[in-house]
Amino acid sequence: MARKKVKGSKQYRMKVVPHRPFFGVFSVLGVALLVLATSAAAYFAGQHKMRLGLDRKTQAHEAAESHLDKLRRENEELRMRVATAEQSVAIGEQANEKVRAELVEKESLIAELRQEISFYRGIMAPADGSEGVSIGRFSISQTGDARRYQYKLLVQQSAARHNVVTGSATFTVVGTEAGQPKRYPLSTLSQQVDSESIPLRFKYFQNIEGELHLPPDFEPEGVELTLKSSARKGFNIERRYGWLVQKT
């Protein structure tokens, strides 16, 4: 039987769709699982990357600690070497100081022996033109005070002569003060001497000794000694000695 078309009405095509009640639920679950899997993959990838970064930092830290320990050991070895070297230098300096002190002591002993030889030689065989008078011994020794010294002067006459010697001795310390040459007579440095000329009167020898005190800024260089006879044509002896201080 043919369908009768109704004029003026729109015709719709109808389609039969099967009924699937769980399709929407599975779709939502699939999307959720996909999102979850993607998030988990991203999380584990991030964790892996972070672990790799931490491993590299840990390795770098361990390497730095190892290098630091090595530097500490090397530093300690260097300190021990320096301490050993300083100790060796100190021992060497002590040895040098000991040798230096022994040399000074021996030099002082040699100087004393030379003075004794000169003393006896002057007595037994005086120099010509000196009338038998000579300086037998002269020395300067240090005391407990850094600027105070002890001096000793021995004036002698030949044993072949028996006359009494009269005259005077002049004792002058020469050096520099404030960079300028300076001379000090013994009378200004010693309380035991009243005048620049020390009286001489002896038959065989005469000892002149005492203490002198140097000014703070004065640097001594030597001593000038002059012996003059009271006779008109008597002896006139001039000697200059370096500032060689003997240890007592």
Long-range contacts (C-beta under 8 A, 24 or more apart in sequence): 104-247, 105-247, 108-246, 108-247, 111-139, 111-244, 111-246, 112-139, 115-139, 115-154, 119-154, 119-156, 119-205, 122-156, 122-158, 123-156, 123-157, 123-158, 123-159, 123-204, 123-205, 124-158, 124-159, 125-158, 126-157, 126-158, 126-160, 129-235, 130-235, 130-237, 131-161, 131-229, 131-234, 131-235, 132-157, 132-158, 132-160, 132-161, 133-157, 133-158, 133-165, 133-167, 133-227, 133-229, 133-235, 133-237, 134-237, 135-225, 135-227, 135-237, 135-239, 136-205, 138-223, 138-225, 138-239, 138-241, 139-246, 140-223, 140-243, 140-244, 140-245, 140-246, 141-245, 141-246, 141-247, 141-248, 142-245, 142-246, 142-247, 142-248, 143-211, 143-248, 145-213, 147-213, 147-214, 147-215, 147-216, 148-211, 148-212, 148-213, 148-214, 149-211, 149-212, 149-213, 149-214, 149-245, 150-209, 150-210, 150-211, 150-248, 151-186, 151-209, 151-210, 151-211, 151-212, 151-223, 152-207, 152-208, 152-209, 153-207, 153-208, 153-209, 153-225, 154-205, 154-206, 154-207, 154-208, 155-200, 155-202, 155-205, 155-206, 155-208, 155-227, 156-204, 156-205, 156-206, 157-202, 157-203, 157-204, 157-205, 159-204, 162-203, 163-203, 164-201, 164-202, 164-203, 165-200, 165-201, 165-202, 165-203, 165-206, 165-229, 166-200, 166-201, 166-229, 166-230, 166-231, 167-200, 167-227, 167-228, 167-229, 167-230, 167-231, 167-234, 167-235, 168-197, 168-198, 168-199, 168-200, 168-227, 168-228, 168-230, 169-197, 169-198, 169-200, 169-208, 169-225, 169-226, 169-227, 169-228, 170-196, 170-197, 170-198, 170-224, 170-225, 170-226, 170-228, 171-198, 171-208, 171-223, 171-224, 171-225, 172-223, 172-224, 172-225, 172-226, 173-212, 173-214, 173-220, 173-222, 173-223, 174-220, 174-221, 174-222, 174-223, 174-224, 175-218, 175-219, 175-220, 175-221, 175-222, 175-243, 176-218, 176-219, 176-221, 177-215, 177-217, 177-218, 177-219, 178-217, 182-218, 184-214, 184-215, 184-218, 186-212, 189-213, 189-214, 200-227
